[in-house]
């Protein structure tokens, strides 16, 4: 049986970086991928190192 990844939200975090790069680093334009990271973090109880920044990103898109 495969072990769970130590970084279960790495793909979502990488998707955010790609989106931000394409969109002049404006988090408002990456709402969907940020919400996917948030959902991943909730699913894994924030046990991925990539979950630390999601709260700040969510604050920025709600402005």
C-alpha positions as CSV (number, residue, x, y, z in Angstrom):
1,X,0.0,0.0,0.0
2,X,1.5,3.4,-1.0
3,X,2.4,5.8,1.8
4,X,0.7,9.2,1.8
5,X,2.8,12.0,0.4
6,X,4.6,14.2,3.0
7,X,3.6,17.1,0.7
8,X,0.0,16.3,-0.3
9,X,-0.6,19.9,-1.6
10,X,2.5,20.4,-3.6
11,X,0.7,20.2,-7.0
12,X,-1.8,22.9,-5.9
13,X,1.0,25.1,-4.6
14,X,2.9,24.7,-7.9
15,X,-0.3,25.5,-9.8
16,X,-0.6,28.8,-7.9
17,X,3.0,29.8,-8.7
18,X,2.4,29.2,-12.3
19,X,-0.8,31.1,-12.3
20,X,0.7,34.1,-10.4
21,X,3.6,34.1,-12.9
22,X,1.3,34.3,-15.8
23,X,-0.9,36.9,-14.2
24,X,1.6,39.5,-13.1
25,X,1.5,38.2,-9.6
26,X,-2.1,39.3,-9.0
27,X,-3.8,36.8,-6.6
28,X,-7.2,38.0,-7.6
29,X,-6.7,36.4,-11.0
30,X,-5.8,33.0,-9.5
31,X,-8.8,32.6,-7.2
32,X,-9.7,29.1,-8.5
33,X,-6.2,27.6,-8.0
34,X,-5.9,29.3,-4.5
35,X,-9.3,27.8,-3.5
36,X,-8.0,24.4,-4.7
37,X,-5.0,24.7,-2.4
38,X,-7.3,25.7,0.4
39,X,-9.5,22.6,-0.2
40,X,-6.4,20.4,-0.2
41,X,-5.1,21.9,3.0
42,X,-8.5,21.3,4.7
43,X,-8.5,17.8,3.4
44,X,-5.0,17.0,4.9
45,X,-5.6,19.0,8.1
46,X,-2.9,21.6,7.0
47,X,-0.2,19.0,7.3
48,X,1.6,20.1,4.2
49,X,4.2,22.8,4.3
50,X,2.4,24.4,1.4
51,X,-0.6,25.3,3.5
52,X,1.2,28.0,5.5
53,X,0.7,30.6,2.8
54,X,-2.9,29.9,1.8
55,X,-4.4,32.2,4.5
56,X,-2.4,35.2,3.3
57,X,-3.4,34.5,-0.3
58,X,-7.0,34.3,0.6
59,X,-6.9,37.6,2.4
60,X,-5.4,39.2,-0.8
61,X,-8.1,37.9,-3.1
62,X,-10.9,39.1,-0.8
63,X,-9.7,42.7,-1.0
